[in-house]
Amino acid sequence: KKEPKLDIPKKFPTTLLNKLIPKHEYFIKRGISEKTLLEFRAGLALSGRLRNRYVFPIFNNKDEIIGFGGRAIDENNLIRWFLYGQKKNWIYPAFLSHKTIQEKREVILVEGIGDVLSLFECGIRNCLCLFGIMISAPIIKYLIAVNPKKIIISVNNDEPGQEAARKIKSKLLQFFDEKNIEIR
């Protein structure tokens, strides 16, 4: 009889952060301050799988790196964002937003890292990144644990985004009252 496999997220050495170069021009030109970028411990990778990408380390609740999100800085690169690690386990950027989510008892779910950066830049820190248009089981478990009074689903306002928002809301209705969930 086979034993079930444990799905343990891979962890990366924090020394990899030393390889990120503090060249923030790409996002500064897009209205994100250096202060915000430094808070995310992000920087430019000049080697490895994420070479020539502006890299955001993904941390778990123990401040361990469990993945990376890299934005191509060359606009000719057809793959704008490259995610490395098991994104199904990511609750990002809870390492920065958890305290605010607990205090406000409100969370905003957005599609990508760029959306999170824009919200942080405006002083809105109670957000989580879906890394796409589906909600993962770890994010649902996290939401159940923090028990927010309001969950705001804010994905792209195109047809696929609207359909995704309805599906996300439908999943959340299994655990939360409808009055606590809003699509914007």
N, C-alpha and C positions, 0 to 999 in steps of 0.2 A: 504494500500500500504506500503510495507516494504521500509525503507530507506536503502541506500547502507551502508555497514560497512566501517568505516575508518580503513585503515591499518596503525596503528601507531606502530613503532618499540618499543619493550620493552626496558626500560632503567634499568641499574643495578647500585646500589650505588658504588661510587668510593672507599668507605671504603673496598670493597672486595679486592682491590689492596694490602691492609695491610696484607692480609692473604697469599699472595704469598711469598714464601721463596726464598731468593737469592742464590739458588743452581743451578749454570749454567753449571756444568760439562758435562752434556749430549751434549749440543751444542758446548761447547768449544772443546771437543774431535773431533767434526766434523768440526772444522775450523772457528767457529763463535766466535768472541771476546766478552768478557764480556761487553765492551763498547757498542757494537751494541745491545746486549741483553738488557742492561739497557735502551737504547734509546726507545726500544719497550715496556718498563715497564713490562717485562715478568718475570715469576718466577714459582717455583714449588708449586703446590697445594697439600696439605696433607689431605684435607677433601672436602666434597661436590661431585657434579656430576663429576668434573674433577680431583678427587683424584688420586694421583700418576701420574699426567701428568704435563708437562711443559706448562704453560698457557700463551697465548698472548691475552690481552684484545683488543677488537675491538672498536675503538672510532669513533664517528661521527664527523662532522665538528665543533661541539660545545664542543668538548673534553668530551663528555658523553659516557659512556660505553654502547654499544648496543649488545654486544655479546662476545664470547670467542672462541678461537681455542686452543685446548689442544693436545699436542704430548705425546703419551705414552712413558715413559722412560724405561719401561720393554719391551725388544724385544720379549718376549713371548706373549705380548698382541696382539691379532690378529687385533684389531681396532687401527691402528697407530694414526690417527688423529680423534678427536671428536670435532665437531663444535656445539656450543650452542648459540642459538639466531636465528634471522631471517636473514640468510646469503644473501637472495635475496636483502636486503637493504644495504649490506656492500660495502663500497668503501675503500678498505684497501691496503696499509697503507697511505691513503691520508693525515692523520694527520701529517705524517712525509715527504711525498713525494710531496705534492701539490706545494710548492714553487719551487722546482726543475723542476717539470713538466711544470709549467708556464714559468720559465726562459728558459728552453731548447726547449719548444714547441714540445716535443717528449715524448712518453710514451711507456713503454714495458709492455705487458700483459703476466703474467706467471700464472701457475696453482696453486701453493700453497705457504704457508708461508715460507717453507724451501727455495724455489726459491728466494723469496723476500730477505730473510736473506743473502743468498749467494751473491746476487747483491749488497746489502748494504755493505757487507763486502769488496767488490771490489771497493767501492766508487760510484757505480751506484745507484742513488737514485730516478730516474724517472720511477718507476715501480708501477704496481697495481696487486693485486692478484685476480684471477678469482674464487678461491676456487672450482676448477674443470675444466671442459672443455667446459663450456658455458659462454656466456657473459650476464650479467644481465641488465635490463632496467636502474637502477640507474648508472651503470658504463657507459652505452652509453650516458645518459643525462650529466654525469660529463664530458665525452670526448667532447661532443658538446659544453659545457660551456667553457672549456679551449681551444678548437679549436687547437689541436696540428697539426704541419706540418707533423709529422710522427707518425704513430702508428705501433709498432712492435709486432706481435703476436709470442710468443715464448713458446709453450707448448711442451710436450714430443714428441720426434721424432719417435714414434712408429705409427703403422697404425691408432689406434683410435685417437692419438694426431694429426696426419696429417689431418684426416677427420674433427676433431673438429676445427682445424685452418682454414680450408676452409669454414666451416659453420660460424665461427666468422667473417671472412673476408667478407663473403656474407652479413651478417647482417650489418656490418659497412659500406658497399658500399651504403647502403640506405641513409647514412648521410655524407659520406666523399668520396673524389675522390680516384680512384684506385691508383694514384701515391703517395698518402699519407699513404697507408697501405702496410705493408710488413710482410711476413711470414718467420721466421727464425727458 
